[in-house]
Structures are given as C-alpha cells and as structure tokens.
Amino acid sequence: MHVACELLTGAELSTHPSREREHVRRLFEGVRIAFPDERFPPVYARPLVWHERAGRRVPTMDLLIATAAVVDHAPLVTRNVKDFSRIPDLIVLGY
C-alpha cells in the first residue's frame, strides 16, 4: 500500500503525470498489494526508536515501506540502497 502511494506521488510530480500513472498501473497488475495488520506496529516502532536514539532520521515513508517488506519477509527493490540498508532484517535489492 505504501509503495503504491509513493509511486503514484512520483507520477503526479512528473512532467507527464498521465503517462507515469499508466506505468504505475501496469506495474501493479501482477502484484498483490499488502495492507498493514497487527504485525506492522511493533516492526515499525523498533527501528524507528533505534534510529532516533542514535540521532539518525529515517524518512517516515521509507520506514513504512521497509516495514511492509520485513513483515512479509519480502525483498525491497530500490535505487535507494544506502538508506534502506540501515533497516534491520530488511532484504534490500538494488537496481
């Protein structure tokens, strides 16, 4: 769910929003969108507190996206390997 929000925001910010919305729609045709459940809050809270206590900021949307992947034991595919690699138990695949 959070990834879909992030991608559609990027589409809206692009110079060709209708074309980019179509790309996102096609990308999600074969993907199951997962919704947060009771497993989500504790998996979200632990790394957030750990990073904050260490004086490091983690963008909220990044942590929401990472948490969804960790909860479902799914890899996260991103160009932002550096930031996401700071999240414990997250499998990060760069491209």
N, C-alpha and C positions, 0 to 999 in steps of 0.2 A: 504494500500500500504506500509506504513512504517513498519507495523508489519511483513509483508511478507519479506521485506528487512532484518529486524533484525533476523528473524528466519532462513532465508537462510544463513546469515552470520555465525550464530552459527553452522549451519550444515557444512559449509565449514571449520570451525575451529575445528570441532570434529575429533576424531581419525578414524571415519568411515563415511566420507562425503557422499558417495553414499547412504548408509542406512538412514542417517539422512535427506537427500534431499527427499527421498521417504516418510519418516514420515511427513515432512512438506507438501509435495504434497497431501497426503491423508487427512491431517488436513484441508487443504483449499478446498477440494472437495465440501463441503456443506456450504461454507462461501462466502458471497459476499464481494469482495474487493472494498472498497470505495476510490475514488480519491478526492483529495482536490478541493474545489471550492471557490467561493468568500467569503464564511463564514469563511474560515480557517484562513487567516492572522490576523484579529483582535482578534480571540480567542487564537491564538498562542502568539501574542505580549503582551497582558495584563499580563499573569502570568510570562512571561519571564522578563519583565521590573520590575514587583513587586519583584520577587526573586533577581534580580540583584541589585536593590536599597537596599534591605535588606542584601546584601552581601552574598547571598546563590547562589551557582551554581546549575543549573539544566542541566543535560546532554541533548544535542540537540535532539538526537533520542528519549529519553524518553518524552520530551516535544512534539515532533511531533506525537508520538503515542498517548499520552494523549489528545492532541488537536483533533485528528481524532475521538476519543471516545466522547469527550464533544460536538463537532459539531453535531454528530448524536445521542446524548442522549443515548449512549450505555455504558454498564459497561465495565470496563477494567479488564481482568482476568490476574493476575500476581503473581509471588512469591515475587516480589519486592514491597510489600505493603507500606513499610516505605517511600520510595522515591516518589511513585506515590500519596500517600495520601496528599502530600503538594500542589497538583494542585487543585485550586478552581473548584467547580462544577463537579468534576470527581467522578464517582461511581467506587470504587475500590473493587474487589472481589479477595481475596487471596486464594491460594490453597497450 
